[in-house]
Amino acid sequence: ETGVTQSPTHLIKTRGQQVTLRCSSQSGHNTVSWYQQALGQGPQFIFQYYREEENGRGNFPPRFSGLQFPNYSSELNVNALELDDSALYLCASSLDQQPQHFGDGTRLSIL
Amino acid sequence: GDSVTQMEGPVTLSEEAFLTINCTYTATGYPSLFWYVQYPGEGLQLLLKATKADDKGSNKGFEATYRKETTSFHLEKGSVQVSDSAVYFCALRMSQGAQKLVFGQGTRLTINP
């Protein structure tokens, strides 16, 4: 089975720009979660989508937004990028309440 | 709010040594508990889990027991290998609401030959 895939693997942006990160869920999974992992820290929950609807949100400002598509793939959009947004962004998929499976992440650097 | 506290690292051991990484949690209900492992340049891989008190999760020689009385989920392995070098994350997930994971800060483990 195909695992969770994320694109791109690395990205460099400047302050004020906008970015879109993409995630393809593992086959058969209907739930996608996004996490931000700053260097040397544990991942922090951004939000989750279940069957195309937002199903929960962490303590992140509205400039972090997302989408889930009918095929359960997902996008994370971040507007007005700030230096502190530099991090590894992880996508995880699951089927209902089963354990989450993570992709390898997108490393975002803000200059 | 819900939180996870892990033993601070880094931890350095010799091959075949016994490993313990401590993890305690704070939660308003009865969470499921997980250990994830992260190898350099990769995402997180599920190592083991436990869903209720006294459950023991195990995988690849690693074990952890869900202790409700001490709110702990310590990771152990009897004989570590160089290939176990990685960052280990303890996490909880509540059964109500969004299926979000709350992670500890991670413990970097290095095994020397």
HADDOCK unambig.tbl for C-alpha pairs under 7 A between the chains (distance, minus, plus):
assign (segid A and resid 41 and name CA) (segid B and resid 105 and name CA) 5.02 0.50 0.50
assign (segid A and resid 41 and name CA) (segid B and resid 106 and name CA) 6.62 0.50 0.50
assign (segid A and resid 42 and name CA) (segid B and resid 103 and name CA) 5.63 0.50 0.50
assign (segid A and resid 42 and name CA) (segid B and resid 104 and name CA) 5.73 0.50 0.50
assign (segid A and resid 42 and name CA) (segid B and resid 105 and name CA) 4.38 0.50 0.50
assign (segid A and resid 42 and name CA) (segid B and resid 106 and name CA) 5.78 0.50 0.50
assign (segid A and resid 43 and name CA) (segid B and resid 103 and name CA) 6.27 0.50 0.50
assign (segid A and resid 45 and name CA) (segid B and resid 100 and name CA) 6.59 0.50 0.50
assign (segid A and resid 45 and name CA) (segid B and resid 101 and name CA) 6.95 0.50 0.50
assign (segid A and resid 55 and name CA) (segid B and resid 98 and name CA) 5.73 0.50 0.50
assign (segid A and resid 56 and name CA) (segid B and resid 98 and name CA) 5.13 0.50 0.50
assign (segid A and resid 97 and name CA) (segid B and resid 99 and name CA) 6.86 0.50 0.50
assign (segid A and resid 101 and name CA) (segid B and resid 45 and name CA) 7.00 0.50 0.50
assign (segid A and resid 102 and name CA) (segid B and resid 43 and name CA) 5.89 0.50 0.50
assign (segid A and resid 102 and name CA) (segid B and resid 44 and name CA) 5.64 0.50 0.50
assign (segid A and resid 102 and name CA) (segid B and resid 45 and name CA) 6.70 0.50 0.50
assign (segid A and resid 103 and name CA) (segid B and resid 43 and name CA) 5.43 0.50 0.50
assign (segid A and resid 104 and name CA) (segid B and resid 42 and name CA) 4.68 0.50 0.50
assign (segid A and resid 104 and name CA) (segid B and resid 43 and name CA) 3.84 0.50 0.50
assign (segid A and resid 105 and name CA) (segid B and resid 43 and name CA) 5.91 0.50 0.50
